[in-house]
Amino acid sequence: MAVAERLVAVGRDDASTRVVVAGHALENCLGPIARFNPAVVLFVDAAALDGPAGTIRLLEATDAAEMPGTHTPSLGVAARYLAAETGCSVYLLAVSPADTSFDAALSSAGDAAVETIVEALMQV
């Protein structure tokens, strides 16, 4: 959510790019995302990755189906739905968290990863 919130704050949510803060209710956002008819969807989420906290990895969204997560539907199911509805490509930008407990604060490594991601997405 930190990436989406920061992108909105710096004005990246515009006519060509829709930023959605889905939180734990991804299913509530699928209709609006599909209606936007995107060419590419990029989910950004915490995920257990090999590597220290703050590790960033770009994955095909279908890989998300095999990663444990807290979303219902899973990111993999959501990705397949959006691809079928719109023909878009769907990716997951996964960030390894320092703390996986519910409602944990963003670590300094996580905050640095968020800043790296926001800076990169501002260039797209």
C-alpha positions, 0 to 999 in steps of 0.5 A, a space after each residue: 500500500 505504501 507504494 500506491 499511496 506514495 505514487 498518488 501523493 506525487 501525482 502518478 495517478 493520471 489519465 494514463 496510469 491508474 493507481 489503486 490502493 487495494 489493501 486487503 480487499 483486492 476483490 473490490 478493486 478488480 472491476 474498476 481495474 478491468 474497466 480502466 482496460 489496462 495494457 499492463 497491471 503491476 501488483 506490488 505486494 510483500 512476499 516471502 522471497 529468498 533474500 533479506 528484507 527489502 529484496 525486490 523481485 519482478 515476477 509473472 503474476 501466475 507465479 503469485 499463485 504459488 506464493 503464500 499470501 493473505 489475499 482472497 482471491 489470491 494474486 494469481 487468481 486476480 491476475 488470470 481474471 484481469 488478463 482474461 477480461 482485458 487481455 493485459 499483461 499482469 506482473 507482481 513486484 514482490 518485496 521481502 518484508 522484515 516482519 510478516 505479522 499482521 499490521 506490522 510497520 514498514 521496516 527501514 529496508 522496506 521503506 528503502 525498497 518502496 522509495 526505489 520502486 516509486 522512483 523507478 515507476 515515476 520514470 515509466 
